[in-house]
Amino acid sequence: MGERSVRRICEPANAVVVCLFTSQTHHLLEHLHLPDWAYRQIPCEGDPMRLGFRAQEFMAKQLGVFDWYCFMEDDLVIEDALFFQKLRWWQQLVGPEFLLQPNRFELGLIEPKPHKLYVDAPMGRAQRFWADEHRPVIEGSVMGVKLRFERAINPHSGCYFLSATQMEMLSNSAGFGEPDERFVGPLESAASLAIMKRFRVYKSVAPHMHFFEIRHFAARFIHQLSIQLPPP
């Protein structure tokens, strides 16, 4: 028998443009050891605590360029290969007025730390920014598993992921682009206040919080909890 021929097909991957917003020269980009083409630096003037608002302004200027617009604080890691497929499923289920936020979690591998901790506890102060309390619960099924999503009492995840339609909706909303810092502080407000004022925000709830999640790599919450726990 002759050698079996193998046909290899190369398909282009989705283009991802990573923009890192830095405060003037105060950054550690030279220690990343990444090629120049791997990211785009956006140097900003002013208070570094308000870099998130500069990112909002930049994203709004990119309307019509991308399929997804993603805002992430620098200590978050997406570990779910189906992350964006789940977002597409969600929007097909309910439409762009409803925004799905990931549950942030931390991992602790040193005893007596718990192995995994979801860090964003309910926060009553968020509800005063809601436009309405319409549809508090949404349910859906994925591969035979029934999932429950609830209006997020604490919508903060340090990130958000918007389709092109949602980005246009957000940029056209009243007050967008104005540095409103009424939700906890400037960092939390930049990541969460604009989206909670424009969209109905949901998160998956127990026992399926893991359905849509993002890792908080800093692990400071789980460290604080481990200090409070009694020794084993």
C-alpha positions in Angstrom: 0.0 0.0 0.0 1.1 3.5 -0.7 1.4 6.1 1.9 -1.8 7.6 3.0 -2.1 11.2 1.8 -3.0 13.8 4.4 -4.7 17.0 3.5 -4.2 19.9 5.9 -6.5 22.9 5.8 -5.6 26.2 7.5 -8.5 28.4 8.3 -8.0 32.0 9.6 -8.8 32.5 13.3 -11.0 35.3 14.5 -9.1 38.6 14.8 -8.7 39.9 18.3 -7.4 43.4 19.0 -6.1 43.7 22.6 -5.9 47.3 23.8 -4.1 48.0 27.1 -5.0 51.3 28.7 -2.1 52.7 30.7 -1.6 55.8 32.8 1.1 57.8 31.1 4.4 56.0 31.6 3.3 54.2 34.8 3.0 50.6 33.5 4.9 47.3 33.3 4.4 46.6 29.6 8.1 46.2 29.1 8.0 43.1 31.4 5.3 41.3 29.4 7.8 39.9 26.9 5.2 40.0 24.1 5.8 41.1 20.5 4.5 44.6 19.6 1.7 43.1 17.4 0.2 41.2 20.3 -1.4 44.3 21.8 -2.0 48.0 21.3 -1.1 50.4 24.1 -3.5 53.3 24.7 -1.7 55.8 27.0 -4.0 58.1 28.9 -3.7 61.3 30.9 -5.3 61.9 34.3 -6.1 59.7 37.3 -5.2 56.0 36.7 -8.3 55.0 38.8 -10.4 56.4 35.9 -8.8 54.5 33.1 -12.0 52.5 32.7 -13.9 55.6 31.5 -11.2 56.3 28.9 -11.7 52.7 27.7 -15.5 53.4 27.3 -14.8 56.4 25.2 -12.4 54.5 23.0 -14.8 51.6 22.5 -17.6 53.9 21.5 -15.3 55.3 18.7 -14.9 51.7 17.3 -18.6 51.2 16.4 -19.1 49.1 13.3 -15.6 47.6 13.5 -16.0 44.5 15.7 -18.5 41.8 16.4 -17.8 42.0 20.2 -16.6 44.8 22.5 -15.0 43.6 25.7 -14.1 45.5 28.8 -11.9 43.7 31.3 -9.9 44.7 34.3 -6.3 43.5 34.1 -6.6 40.7 36.7 -9.3 38.7 34.9 -8.8 35.5 32.9 -11.3 33.8 30.6 -10.8 30.0 31.0 -14.0 28.8 29.2 -13.5 27.9 25.6 -17.3 28.3 25.0 -17.5 31.7 26.6 -18.6 33.6 23.5 -20.8 30.8 22.3 -22.7 31.0 25.5 -23.1 34.8 25.0 -24.5 34.1 21.5 -26.9 31.5 22.9 -28.1 34.0 25.6 -28.8 36.7 23.0 -30.6 34.3 20.8 -32.7 33.3 23.9 -33.7 36.8 25.1 -32.3 39.5 22.8 -29.9 42.5 23.2 -31.8 44.3 26.0 -30.7 41.6 28.4 -27.0 41.4 29.3 -25.4 38.3 30.8 -22.6 38.9 33.2 -20.1 36.2 34.3 -19.7 35.2 37.9 -16.2 36.0 39.2 -14.4 33.3 41.0 -11.1 32.7 42.7 -9.1 29.5 43.2 -7.2 28.8 46.4 -4.8 25.8 46.5 -3.3 26.2 49.9 -5.1 24.9 53.0 -7.3 25.9 54.7 -8.5 28.0 51.8 -11.6 26.7 49.9 -10.8 25.4 46.5 -13.1 27.8 44.7 -14.9 31.0 45.8 -17.4 33.1 44.0 -16.6 36.6 45.1 -19.4 39.0 44.2 -21.9 39.0 47.0 -25.4 40.6 46.7 -25.2 44.4 46.9 -28.5 46.3 47.5 -27.1 49.6 46.4 -27.2 48.5 42.7 -30.9 48.3 42.4 -31.4 52.1 42.7 -29.8 52.4 39.2 -32.2 49.9 37.5 -34.6 51.4 35.0 -37.2 48.8 36.0 -37.6 45.4 37.7 -39.0 43.7 34.7 -38.5 39.9 34.3 -36.6 39.0 37.5 -35.9 35.4 36.4 -35.0 33.9 33.0 -34.8 30.1 32.5 -33.2 28.2 29.6 -32.0 24.7 28.8 -28.5 23.8 27.5 -27.8 20.1 26.5 -30.7 19.0 28.7 -29.7 21.0 31.7 -32.2 23.6 33.0 -30.5 26.8 34.0 -31.8 29.7 36.0 -30.6 33.3 35.6 -31.7 36.2 37.9 -31.5 40.0 37.7 -28.1 40.6 39.3 -28.4 42.3 42.7 -24.6 42.8 42.2 -23.9 43.2 38.5 -20.2 43.9 39.1 -17.8 41.4 37.5 -15.0 43.8 36.6 -15.9 43.3 33.0 -18.6 43.2 30.4 -19.0 41.8 26.9 -21.2 43.5 24.4 -22.3 42.5 20.9 -22.0 45.1 18.2 -25.7 45.8 18.6 -25.4 46.2 22.4 -22.3 48.5 22.0 -24.3 50.8 19.8 -27.2 50.8 22.3 -24.8 51.6 25.1 -23.0 54.4 23.3 -26.3 56.0 22.4 -27.7 55.9 25.9 -28.3 59.0 27.9 -25.2 60.0 30.0 -22.8 57.5 28.3 -19.3 58.9 28.3 -19.9 61.0 31.4 -17.7 59.8 34.3 -20.5 58.8 36.7 -18.8 57.3 39.8 -21.9 56.7 42.0 -21.5 52.9 42.1 -18.9 52.2 44.9 -16.0 54.1 43.3 -14.5 54.9 39.9 -13.2 51.4 39.2 -16.5 49.7 39.9 -18.5 52.4 38.2 -16.5 52.2 35.0 -17.0 48.5 34.9 -20.6 48.3 35.9 -22.7 51.4 36.2 -23.2 52.2 32.5 -24.3 48.7 31.7 -26.7 48.4 34.6 -28.4 51.7 33.7 -28.8 50.7 30.1 -29.5 46.9 30.2 -31.3 44.4 32.3 -28.3 42.5 33.8 -28.4 38.8 34.8 -26.1 36.2 36.2 -26.5 32.4 36.4 -27.3 31.2 39.9 -26.7 28.1 42.0 -26.4 25.3 41.4 -25.1 26.4 38.0 -23.1 29.5 38.7 -20.2 27.9 36.8 -22.2 28.0 33.6 -20.9 31.5 32.8 -17.9 32.6 34.9 -14.6 34.4 34.7 -11.5 33.9 37.0 -10.3 36.7 39.2 -6.6 35.9 39.2 -5.6 38.2 42.1 -7.3 35.8 44.6 -7.3 38.4 47.4 -10.9 37.6 48.5 -10.1 33.9 49.0 -7.0 34.9 50.9 -9.0 37.1 53.2 -11.4 34.3 53.8 -8.6 31.8 54.6 -7.3 34.1 57.3 -10.7 34.1 59.0 -11.2 30.3 58.9 -10.2 28.2 61.9 -7.2 25.9 61.4 -8.0 22.4 60.2 
